[in-house]
């Protein structure tokens, strides 16, 4: 794999996961949603889009999306997509160290099984 | 931190909505785009023609609606549940994709792919056995 491929793969995995983590932080900032009426949900969305983390998250996800489109122009999808299963492991690491979530051994076990499963699905 | 039944219940419902509407949206978009075919050239006129045809398809609009419901459920569940819980749990969508592929699109799913789907399900069961929220509400 070329250096260019490694850089783009890193942008997909790190950009996509960092984007998700930022969106998660934005929603935690809003607080637990307890009412699910359309009016209340609209209010939640409007508040969410006033949080800077949400926009940063969307920007990072956009970078990851276009990196995916770019890398698919020279690498096989059968290589790229299983490699992006790393998202699950990187996501758990990010959640542990950036969001302060408690990732137990049981949850780690589940995350690693999901990673392996996603890779198998795409290789199959 | 022991989660209440209410918290676990509403987390489960929203993750269920995510794993149904995410893949359903993808499949609807795929089905809607198939009859339109590949873009013949990269000119602005060809793109305008493609978008006009795409947005006149009911399947495309159903797909967009489905993906918007997925996004809404994703945002809402993250307002209380751990990202490290929601992300792997929502991988159940691979099972839904495989089932939609077999039952609706008539696709063949290889044994290796089924093995992958089962491995994901095992992982989701493990993650599902952990509390959905491990941080204090800020």
Interface residues (C-beta under 8 A of the other chain):
Chain A: X20 X21 X23 X24 X27 X28 X29 X30 X31 X32 X33 X36 X41 X44 X45 X48 X87 X88 X91 X92 X94 X95 X96 X99 X100 X101 X102 X103 X104 X106 X107 X109 X110 X111 X112 X113 X114 X115 X116 X117 X118 X119 X120 X121 X122 X123 X124
Chain B: X72 X75 X76 X78 X79 X80 X82 X83 X84 X85 X86 X87 X88 X91 X94 X98 X109 X110 X111 X112 X113 X114 X115 X116 X117 X118 X119 X120 X121 X122 X123 X124 X125 X126 X127 X128 X129 X130 X134 X135 X137 X138
